[in-house]
């Protein structure tokens, strides 16, 4: 699982179909880092081990 705040990287993954083990894309604008950590932690606790999706938080 890869965590990124980078719009350009997300565009590469989506547009070019790059292989990955899962991506969490975080749009941080206006959010406190503690809130981002809580959301990401919750997602990681609830995802299955073979989840290779792109999640937007």
PDB file of N, H, CA, C and O in Angstrom:
ATOM      1  N   UNK A   1       0.854  -1.163   0.000  1.00  0.00           N
ATOM      2  CA  UNK A   1       0.000   0.000   0.000  1.00  0.00           C
ATOM      3  C   UNK A   1       0.901   1.227   0.000  1.00  0.00           C
ATOM      4  O   UNK A   1       1.864   1.309   0.762  1.00  0.00           O
ATOM      5  N   UNK A   2       0.577   2.162  -0.853  1.00  0.00           N
ATOM      6  H   UNK A   2      -0.206   2.095  -1.472  1.00  0.00           H
ATOM      7  CA  UNK A   2       1.331   3.406  -0.960  1.00  0.00           C
ATOM      8  C   UNK A   2       0.416   4.565  -0.600  1.00  0.00           C
ATOM      9  O   UNK A   2      -0.725   4.625  -1.058  1.00  0.00           O
ATOM     10  N   UNK A   3       0.905   5.468   0.204  1.00  0.00           N
ATOM     11  H   UNK A   3       1.832   5.419   0.576  1.00  0.00           H
ATOM     12  CA  UNK A   3       0.176   6.685   0.569  1.00  0.00           C
ATOM     13  C   UNK A   3       0.804   7.841  -0.183  1.00  0.00           C
ATOM     14  O   UNK A   3       2.024   8.005  -0.170  1.00  0.00           O
ATOM     15  N   UNK A   4      -0.031   8.653  -0.848  1.00  0.00           N
ATOM     16  H   UNK A   4      -1.022   8.519  -0.859  1.00  0.00           H
ATOM     17  CA  UNK A   4       0.503   9.787  -1.588  1.00  0.00           C
ATOM     18  C   UNK A   4      -0.422  10.990  -1.485  1.00  0.00           C
ATOM     19  O   UNK A   4      -1.640  10.855  -1.366  1.00  0.00           O
ATOM     20  N   UNK A   5       0.177  12.154  -1.532  1.00  0.00           N
ATOM     21  H   UNK A   5       1.166  12.264  -1.629  1.00  0.00           H
ATOM     22  CA  UNK A   5      -0.539  13.421  -1.620  1.00  0.00           C
ATOM     23  C   UNK A   5      -0.362  14.013  -3.027  1.00  0.00           C
ATOM     24  O   UNK A   5      -0.866  15.099  -3.312  1.00  0.00           O
ATOM     25  N   UNK A   6       0.346  13.305  -3.891  1.00  0.00           N
ATOM     26  H   UNK A   6       0.756  12.423  -3.659  1.00  0.00           H
ATOM     27  CA  UNK A   6       0.808  13.808  -5.184  1.00  0.00           C
ATOM     28  C   UNK A   6      -0.206  13.543  -6.299  1.00  0.00           C
ATOM     29  O   UNK A   6      -0.416  12.398  -6.699  1.00  0.00           O
ATOM     30  N   UNK A   7      -0.832  14.615  -6.795  1.00  0.00           N
ATOM     31  H   UNK A   7      -0.662  15.545  -6.470  1.00  0.00           H
ATOM     32  CA  UNK A   7      -1.800  14.507  -7.895  1.00  0.00           C
ATOM     33  C   UNK A   7      -1.172  13.906  -9.147  1.00  0.00           C
ATOM     34  O   UNK A   7      -1.804  13.112  -9.844  1.00  0.00           O
ATOM     35  N   UNK A   8       0.075  14.288  -9.430  1.00  0.00           N
ATOM     36  H   UNK A   8       0.588  14.933  -8.864  1.00  0.00           H
ATOM     37  CA  UNK A   8       0.741  13.807 -10.642  1.00  0.00           C
ATOM     38  C   UNK A   8       0.960  12.294 -10.585  1.00  0.00           C
ATOM     39  O   UNK A   8       0.782  11.603 -11.588  1.00  0.00           O
ATOM     40  N   UNK A   9       1.343  11.786  -9.425  1.00  0.00           N
ATOM     41  H   UNK A   9       1.488  12.348  -8.611  1.00  0.00           H
ATOM     42  CA  UNK A   9       1.533  10.345  -9.288  1.00  0.00           C
ATOM     43  C   UNK A   9       0.209   9.621  -9.482  1.00  0.00           C
ATOM     44  O   UNK A   9       0.159   8.597 -10.163  1.00  0.00           O
ATOM     45  N   UNK A  10      -0.853  10.136  -8.896  1.00  0.00           N
ATOM     46  H   UNK A  10      -0.812  10.968  -8.342  1.00  0.00           H
ATOM     47  CA  UNK A  10      -2.173   9.524  -9.052  1.00  0.00           C
ATOM     48  C   UNK A  10      -2.584   9.493 -10.524  1.00  0.00           C
ATOM     49  O   UNK A  10      -3.152   8.506 -10.991  1.00  0.00           O
ATOM     50  N   UNK A  11      -2.303  10.553 -11.241  1.00  0.00           N
ATOM     51  H   UNK A  11      -1.841  11.355 -10.861  1.00  0.00           H
ATOM     52  CA  UNK A  11      -2.613  10.606 -12.671  1.00  0.00           C
ATOM     53  C   UNK A  11      -1.853   9.524 -13.430  1.00  0.00           C
ATOM     54  O   UNK A  11      -2.413   8.898 -14.331  1.00  0.00           O
ATOM     55  N   UNK A  12      -0.595   9.295 -13.084  1.00  0.00           N
ATOM     56  H   UNK A  12      -0.141   9.803 -12.353  1.00  0.00           H
ATOM     57  CA  UNK A  12       0.188   8.235 -13.732  1.00  0.00           C
ATOM     58  C   UNK A  12      -0.416   6.860 -13.460  1.00  0.00           C
ATOM     59  O   UNK A  12      -0.564   6.047 -14.373  1.00  0.00           O
ATOM     60  N   UNK A  13      -0.759   6.610 -12.217  1.00  0.00           N
ATOM     61  H   UNK A  13      -0.640   7.270 -11.475  1.00  0.00           H
ATOM     62  CA  UNK A  13      -1.314   5.303 -11.852  1.00  0.00           C
ATOM     63  C   UNK A  13      -2.635   5.063 -12.574  1.00  0.00           C
ATOM     64  O   UNK A  13      -2.851   3.990 -13.137  1.00  0.00           O
ATOM     65  N   UNK A  14      -3.516   6.057 -12.560  1.00  0.00           N
ATOM     66  H   UNK A  14      -3.340   6.929 -12.103  1.00  0.00           H
ATOM     67  CA  UNK A  14      -4.833   5.910 -13.185  1.00  0.00           C
ATOM     68  C   UNK A  14      -4.730   5.906 -14.709  1.00  0.00           C
ATOM     69  O   UNK A  14      -5.318   5.050 -15.371  1.00  0.00           O
ATOM     70  N   UNK A  15      -3.995   6.848 -15.258  1.00  0.00           N
ATOM     71  H   UNK A  15      -3.518   7.544 -14.721  1.00  0.00           H
ATOM     72  CA  UNK A  15      -3.947   7.040 -16.702  1.00  0.00           C
ATOM     73  C   UNK A  15      -3.145   6.001 -17.451  1.00  0.00           C
ATOM     74  O   UNK A  15      -3.495   5.638 -18.574  1.00  0.00           O
ATOM     75  N   UNK A  16      -2.067   5.514 -16.844  1.00  0.00           N
ATOM     76  H   UNK A  16      -1.782   5.809 -15.932  1.00  0.00           H
ATOM     77  CA  UNK A  16      -1.201   4.567 -17.540  1.00  0.00           C
ATOM     78  C   UNK A  16      -1.351   3.148 -17.018  1.00  0.00           C
ATOM     79  O   UNK A  16      -0.670   2.232 -17.480  1.00  0.00           O
ATOM     80  N   UNK A  17      -2.241   2.970 -16.058  1.00  0.00           N
ATOM     81  H   UNK A  17      -2.794   3.713 -15.683  1.00  0.00           H
ATOM     82  CA  UNK A  17      -2.479   1.628 -15.548  1.00  0.00           C
ATOM     83  C   UNK A  17      -1.266   0.989 -14.903  1.00  0.00           C
ATOM     84  O   UNK A  17      -1.064  -0.219 -15.027  1.00  0.00           O
ATOM     85  N   UNK A  18      -0.453   1.783 -14.213  1.00  0.00           N
ATOM     86  H   UNK A  18      -0.617   2.765 -14.113  1.00  0.00           H
ATOM     87  CA  UNK A  18       0.732   1.239 -13.562  1.00  0.00           C
ATOM     88  C   UNK A  18       0.336   0.200 -12.509  1.00  0.00           C
ATOM     89  O   UNK A  18      -0.646   0.376 -11.787  1.00  0.00           O
ATOM     90  N   UNK A  19       1.104  -0.872 -12.435  1.00  0.00           N
ATOM     91  H   UNK A  19       1.902  -1.015 -13.021  1.00  0.00           H
ATOM     92  CA  UNK A  19       0.846  -1.893 -11.422  1.00  0.00           C
ATOM     93  C   UNK A  19       1.170  -1.354 -10.044  1.00  0.00           C
ATOM     94  O   UNK A  19       2.138  -0.615  -9.867  1.00  0.00           O
ATOM     95  N   UNK A  20       0.351  -1.728  -9.065  1.00  0.00           N
ATOM     96  H   UNK A  20      -0.436  -2.328  -9.209  1.00  0.00           H
ATOM     97  CA  UNK A  20       0.592  -1.307  -7.692  1.00  0.00           C
ATOM     98  C   UNK A  20      -0.099  -2.280  -6.752  1.00  0.00           C
ATOM     99  O   UNK A  20      -0.928  -3.086  -7.174  1.00  0.00           O
ATOM    100  N   UNK A  21       0.247  -2.198  -5.488  1.00  0.00           N
ATOM    101  H   UNK A  21       0.921  -1.543  -5.145  1.00  0.00           H
ATOM    102  CA  UNK A  21      -0.339  -3.057  -4.452  1.00  0.00           C
ATOM    103  C   UNK A  21      -1.439  -2.332  -3.698  1.00  0.00           C
ATOM    104  O   UNK A  21      -1.907  -2.812  -2.666  1.00  0.00           O
ATOM    105  N   UNK A  22      -1.851  -1.188  -4.202  1.00  0.00           N
ATOM    106  H   UNK A  22      -1.471  -0.798  -5.041  1.00  0.00           H
ATOM    107  CA  UNK A  22      -2.875  -0.373  -3.570  1.00  0.00           C
ATOM    108  C   UNK A  22      -2.340   1.018  -3.316  1.00  0.00           C
ATOM    109  O   UNK A  22      -1.171   1.195  -2.973  1.00  0.00           O
ATOM    110  N   UNK A  23      -3.207   2.009  -3.486  1.00  0.00           N
ATOM    111  H   UNK A  23      -4.156   1.865  -3.765  1.00  0.00           H
ATOM    112  CA  UNK A  23      -2.815   3.398  -3.306  1.00  0.00           C
ATOM    113  C   UNK A  23      -3.879   4.098  -2.460  1.00  0.00           C
ATOM    114  O   UNK A  23      -5.078   3.939  -2.684  1.00  0.00           O
ATOM    115  N   UNK A  24      -3.416   4.862  -1.499  1.00  0.00           N
ATOM    116  H   UNK A  24      -2.442   4.991  -1.316  1.00  0.00           H
ATOM    117  CA  UNK A  24      -4.300   5.765  -0.769  1.00  0.00           C
ATOM    118  C   UNK A  24      -3.890   7.168  -1.180  1.00  0.00           C
ATOM    119  O   UNK A  24      -2.767   7.602  -0.925  1.00  0.00           O
ATOM    120  N   UNK A  25      -4.810   7.866  -1.816  1.00  0.00           N
ATOM    121  H   UNK A  25      -5.723   7.514  -2.024  1.00  0.00           H
ATOM    122  CA  UNK A  25      -4.550   9.242  -2.227  1.00  0.00           C
ATOM    123  C   UNK A  25      -5.242  10.173  -1.232  1.00  0.00           C
ATOM    124  O   UNK A  25      -6.445  10.058  -0.995  1.00  0.00           O
ATOM    125  N   UNK A  26      -4.481  11.081  -0.663  1.00  0.00           N
ATOM    126  H   UNK A  26      -3.504  11.174  -0.856  1.00  0.00           H
ATOM    127  CA  UNK A  26      -5.004  12.007   0.333  1.00  0.00           C
ATOM    128  C   UNK A  26      -4.969  13.419  -0.226  1.00  0.00           C
ATOM    129  O   UNK A  26      -3.914  13.910  -0.629  1.00  0.00           O
ATOM    130  N   UNK A  27      -6.117  14.065  -0.249  1.00  0.00           N
ATOM    131  H   UNK A  27      -6.974  13.667   0.079  1.00  0.00           H
ATOM    132  CA  UNK A  27      -6.169  15.478  -0.587  1.00  0.00           C
ATOM    133  C   UNK A  27      -6.123  16.215   0.751  1.00  0.00           C
ATOM    134  O   UNK A  27      -7.115  16.257   1.480  1.00  0.00           O
ATOM    135  N   UNK A  28      -4.979  16.788   1.063  1.00  0.00           N
ATOM    136  H   UNK A  28      -4.173  16.754   0.471  1.00  0.00           H
ATOM    137  CA  UNK A  28      -4.735  17.327   2.391  1.00  0.00           C
ATOM    138  C   UNK A  28      -5.271  18.739   2.592  1.00  0.00           C
ATOM    139  O   UNK A  28      -5.414  19.177   3.733  1.00  0.00           O
ATOM    140  N   UNK A  29      -5.561  19.440   1.549  1.00  0.00           N
ATOM    141  H   UNK A  29      -5.444  19.083   0.622  1.00  0.00           H
ATOM    142  CA  UNK A  29      -5.948  20.847   1.653  1.00  0.00           C
ATOM    143  C   UNK A  29      -7.011  21.062   2.731  1.00  0.00           C
ATOM    144  O   UNK A  29      -8.088  20.468   2.692  1.00  0.00           O
ATOM    145  N   UNK A  30      -6.681  21.923   3.692  1.00  0.00           N
ATOM    146  H   UNK A  30      -5.806  22.405   3.723  1.00  0.00           H
ATOM    147  CA  UNK A  30      -7.633  22.273   4.731  1.00  0.00           C
ATOM    148  C   UNK A  30      -7.769  21.255   5.850  1.00  0.00           C
ATOM    149  O   UNK A  30      -8.607  21.431   6.735  1.00  0.00           O
ATOM    150  N   UNK A  31      -6.971  20.196   5.839  1.00  0.00           N
ATOM    151  H   UNK A  31      -6.291  20.053   5.120  1.00  0.00           H
ATOM    152  CA  UNK A  31      -7.057  19.166   6.864  1.00  0.00           C
ATOM    153  C   UNK A  31      -5.848  19.225   7.782  1.00  0.00           C
ATOM    154  O   UNK A  31      -4.735  19.541   7.360  1.00  0.00           O
ATOM    155  N   UNK A  32      -6.089  18.918   9.024  1.00  0.00           N
ATOM    156  H   UNK A  32      -6.993  18.661   9.366  1.00  0.00           H
ATOM    157  CA  UNK A  32      -5.006  18.769   9.983  1.00  0.00           C
ATOM    158  C   UNK A  32      -4.360  17.412   9.767  1.00  0.00           C
ATOM    159  O   UNK A  32      -5.055  16.448   9.445  1.00  0.00           O
ATOM    160  N   UNK A  33      -3.047  17.312   9.938  1.00  0.00           N
ATOM    161  H   UNK A  33      -2.482  18.095  10.200  1.00  0.00           H
ATOM    162  CA  UNK A  33      -2.348  16.051   9.689  1.00  0.00           C
ATOM    163  C   UNK A  33      -2.874  14.943  10.604  1.00  0.00           C
ATOM    164  O   UNK A  33      -2.928  13.782  10.197  1.00  0.00           O
ATOM    165  N   UNK A  34      -3.262  15.288  11.830  1.00  0.00           N
ATOM    166  H   UNK A  34      -3.218  16.231  12.160  1.00  0.00           H
ATOM    167  CA  UNK A  34      -3.812  14.289  12.744  1.00  0.00           C
ATOM    168  C   UNK A  34      -5.085  13.665  12.202  1.00  0.00           C
ATOM    169  O   UNK A  34      -5.310  12.466  12.367  1.00  0.00           O
ATOM    170  N   UNK A  35      -5.928  14.477  11.551  1.00  0.00           N
ATOM    171  H   UNK A  35      -5.746  15.451  11.417  1.00  0.00           H
ATOM    172  CA  UNK A  35      -7.160  13.959  10.948  1.00  0.00           C
ATOM    173  C   UNK A  35      -6.845  13.018   9.791  1.00  0.00           C
ATOM    174  O   UNK A  35      -7.502  11.991   9.619  1.00  0.00           O
ATOM    175  N   UNK A  36      -5.839  13.372   9.003  1.00  0.00           N
ATOM    176  H   UNK A  36      -5.305  14.206   9.143  1.00  0.00           H
ATOM    177  CA  UNK A  36      -5.425  12.520   7.887  1.00  0.00           C
ATOM    178  C   UNK A  36      -4.924  11.182   8.421  1.00  0.00           C
ATOM    179  O   UNK A  36      -5.279  10.130   7.889  1.00  0.00           O
ATOM    180  N   UNK A  37      -4.107  11.215   9.464  1.00  0.00           N
ATOM    181  H   UNK A  37      -3.819  12.069   9.896  1.00  0.00           H
ATOM    182  CA  UNK A  37      -3.567   9.980  10.045  1.00  0.00           C
ATOM    183  C   UNK A  37      -4.699   9.082  10.538  1.00  0.00           C
ATOM    184  O   UNK A  37      -4.660   7.872  10.318  1.00  0.00           O
ATOM    185  N   UNK A  38      -5.690   9.645  11.189  1.00  0.00           N
ATOM    186  H   UNK A  38      -5.721  10.629  11.367  1.00  0.00           H
ATOM    187  CA  UNK A  38      -6.826   8.851  11.690  1.00  0.00           C
ATOM    188  C   UNK A  38      -7.577   8.161  10.553  1.00  0.00           C
ATOM    189  O   UNK A  38      -7.906   6.979  10.653  1.00  0.00           O
ATOM    190  N   UNK A  39      -7.848   8.891   9.480  1.00  0.00           N
ATOM    191  H   UNK A  39      -7.582   9.851   9.399  1.00  0.00           H
ATOM    192  CA  UNK A  39      -8.588   8.322   8.351  1.00  0.00           C
ATOM    193  C   UNK A  39      -7.776   7.216   7.677  1.00  0.00           C
ATOM    194  O   UNK A  39      -8.321   6.165   7.342  1.00  0.00           O
ATOM    195  N   UNK A  40      -6.496   7.443   7.480  1.00  0.00           N
ATOM    196  H   UNK A  40      -6.053   8.297   7.752  1.00  0.00           H
ATOM    197  CA  UNK A  40      -5.635   6.444   6.841  1.00  0.00           C
ATOM    198  C   UNK A  40      -5.528   5.204   7.730  1.00  0.00           C
ATOM    199  O   UNK A  40      -5.617   4.078   7.239  1.00  0.00           O
ATOM    200  N   UNK A  41      -5.336   5.408   9.034  1.00  0.00           N
ATOM    201  H   UNK A  41      -5.262   6.323   9.432  1.00  0.00           H
ATOM    202  CA  UNK A  41      -5.251   4.283   9.963  1.00  0.00           C
ATOM    203  C   UNK A  41      -6.528   3.451   9.938  1.00  0.00           C
ATOM    204  O   UNK A  41      -6.467   2.222   9.923  1.00  0.00           O
ATOM    205  N   UNK A  42      -7.667   4.103   9.933  1.00  0.00           N
ATOM    206  H   UNK A  42      -7.717   5.102   9.945  1.00  0.00           H
ATOM    207  CA  UNK A  42      -8.947   3.382   9.874  1.00  0.00           C
ATOM    208  C   UNK A  42      -9.054   2.560   8.594  1.00  0.00           C
ATOM    209  O   UNK A  42      -9.483   1.406   8.615  1.00  0.00           O
ATOM    210  N   UNK A  43      -8.663   3.164   7.496  1.00  0.00           N
ATOM    211  H   UNK A  43      -8.315   4.101   7.479  1.00  0.00           H
ATOM    212  CA  UNK A  43      -8.712   2.441   6.217  1.00  0.00           C
ATOM    213  C   UNK A  43      -7.807   1.215   6.250  1.00  0.00           C
ATOM    214  O   UNK A  43      -8.210   0.136   5.817  1.00  0.00           O
ATOM    215  N   UNK A  44      -6.610   1.371   6.751  1.00  0.00           N
ATOM    216  H   UNK A  44      -6.283   2.248   7.103  1.00  0.00           H
ATOM    217  CA  UNK A  44      -5.657   0.258   6.771  1.00  0.00           C
ATOM    218  C   UNK A  44      -6.132  -0.876   7.677  1.00  0.00           C
ATOM    219  O   UNK A  44      -5.872  -2.045   7.389  1.00  0.00           O
ATOM    220  N   UNK A  45      -6.811  -0.553   8.747  1.00  0.00           N
ATOM    221  H   UNK A  45      -7.022   0.396   8.981  1.00  0.00           H
ATOM    222  CA  UNK A  45      -7.323  -1.581   9.650  1.00  0.00           C
ATOM    223  C   UNK A  45      -8.470  -2.367   9.029  1.00  0.00           C
ATOM    224  O   UNK A  45      -8.687  -3.529   9.373  1.00  0.00           O
ATOM    225  N   UNK A  46      -9.204  -1.737   8.116  1.00  0.00           N
ATOM    226  H   UNK A  46      -9.028  -0.793   7.837  1.00  0.00           H
ATOM    227  CA  UNK A  46     -10.399  -2.367   7.543  1.00  0.00           C
ATOM    228  C   UNK A  46     -10.193  -2.962   6.159  1.00  0.00           C
ATOM    229  O   UNK A  46     -11.108  -3.586   5.622  1.00  0.00           O
ATOM    230  N   UNK A  47      -9.034  -2.788   5.576  1.00  0.00           N
ATOM    231  H   UNK A  47      -8.290  -2.281   6.013  1.00  0.00           H
ATOM    232  CA  UNK A  47      -8.827  -3.303   4.209  1.00  0.00           C
ATOM    233  C   UNK A  47      -8.362  -4.748   4.244  1.00  0.00           C
ATOM    234  O   UNK A  47      -7.713  -5.188   5.193  1.00  0.00           O
ATOM    235  N   UNK A  48      -8.701  -5.464   3.209  1.00  0.00           N
ATOM    236  H   UNK A  48      -9.227  -5.106   2.438  1.00  0.00           H
ATOM    237  CA  UNK A  48      -8.242  -6.845   3.103  1.00  0.00           C
ATOM    238  C   UNK A  48      -6.794  -6.860   2.612  1.00  0.00           C
ATOM    239  O   UNK A  48      -6.330  -5.904   1.991  1.00  0.00           O
ATOM    240  N   UNK A  49      -6.101  -7.936   2.892  1.00  0.00           N
ATOM    241  H   UNK A  49      -6.478  -8.712   3.397  1.00  0.00           H
ATOM    242  CA  UNK A  49      -4.692  -8.048   2.536  1.00  0.00           C
ATOM    243  C   UNK A  49      -4.416  -8.034   1.042  1.00  0.00           C
ATOM    244  O   UNK A  49      -3.303  -7.719   0.622  1.00  0.00           O
ATOM    245  N   UNK A  50      -5.413  -8.369   0.236  1.00  0.00           N
ATOM    246  H   UNK A  50      -6.318  -8.625   0.577  1.00  0.00           H
ATOM    247  CA  UNK A  50      -5.212  -8.414  -1.211  1.00  0.00           C
ATOM    248  C   UNK A  50      -5.834  -7.221  -1.937  1.00  0.00           C
ATOM    249  O   UNK A  50      -5.964  -7.240  -3.161  1.00  0.00           O
ATOM    250  N   UNK A  51      -6.217  -6.194  -1.194  1.00  0.00           N
ATOM    251  H   UNK A  51      -6.112  -6.179  -0.200  1.00  0.00           H
ATOM    252  CA  UNK A  51      -6.822  -4.988  -1.763  1.00  0.00           C
ATOM    253  C   UNK A  51      -5.777  -4.225  -2.577  1.00  0.00           C
ATOM    254  O   UNK A  51      -4.767  -3.778  -2.034  1.00  0.00           O
ATOM    255  N   UNK A  52      -6.021  -4.079  -3.872  1.00  0.00           N
ATOM    256  H   UNK A  52      -6.842  -4.442  -4.313  1.00  0.00           H
ATOM    257  CA  UNK A  52      -5.104  -3.355  -4.751  1.00  0.00           C
ATOM    258  C   UNK A  52      -5.812  -2.156  -5.392  1.00  0.00           C
ATOM    259  O   UNK A  52      -5.480  -1.744  -6.504  1.00  0.00           O
ATOM    260  N   UNK A  53      -6.774  -1.618  -4.684  1.00  0.00           N
ATOM    261  H   UNK A  53      -7.043  -1.953  -3.781  1.00  0.00           H
ATOM    262  CA  UNK A  53      -7.555  -0.517  -5.219  1.00  0.00           C
ATOM    263  C   UNK A  53      -6.885   0.835  -4.957  1.00  0.00           C
ATOM    264  O   UNK A  53      -5.869   0.930  -4.269  1.00  0.00           O
ATOM    265  N   UNK A  54      -7.483   1.854  -5.521  1.00  0.00           N
ATOM    266  H   UNK A  54      -8.309   1.776  -6.080  1.00  0.00           H
ATOM    267  CA  UNK A  54      -7.078   3.221  -5.243  1.00  0.00           C
ATOM    268  C   UNK A  54      -8.173   3.807  -4.348  1.00  0.00           C
ATOM    269  O   UNK A  54      -9.346   3.839  -4.720  1.00  0.00           O
ATOM    270  N   UNK A  55      -7.772   4.264  -3.175  1.00  0.00           N
ATOM    271  H   UNK A  55      -6.819   4.238  -2.873  1.00  0.00           H
ATOM    272  CA  UNK A  55      -8.710   4.860  -2.228  1.00  0.00           C
ATOM    273  C   UNK A  55      -8.462   6.351  -2.151  1.00  0.00           C
ATOM    274  O   UNK A  55      -7.315   6.797  -2.112  1.00  0.00           O
ATOM    275  N   UNK A  56      -9.534   7.121  -2.129  1.00  0.00           N
ATOM    276  H   UNK A  56     -10.466   6.760  -2.160  1.00  0.00           H
ATOM    277  CA  UNK A  56      -9.438   8.572  -2.044  1.00  0.00           C
ATOM    278  C   UNK A  56      -9.929   9.007  -0.670  1.00  0.00           C
ATOM    279  O   UNK A  56     -11.079   8.760  -0.307  1.00  0.00           O
ATOM    280  N   UNK A  57      -9.061   9.649   0.084  1.00  0.00           N
ATOM    281  H   UNK A  57      -8.127   9.850  -0.211  1.00  0.00           H
ATOM    282  CA  UNK A  57      -9.472  10.121   1.418  1.00  0.00           C
ATOM    283  C   UNK A  57      -9.142  11.593   1.586  1.00  0.00           C
ATOM    284  O   UNK A  57      -9.411  12.170   2.639  1.00  0.00           O
TER     285      UNK A  57
END
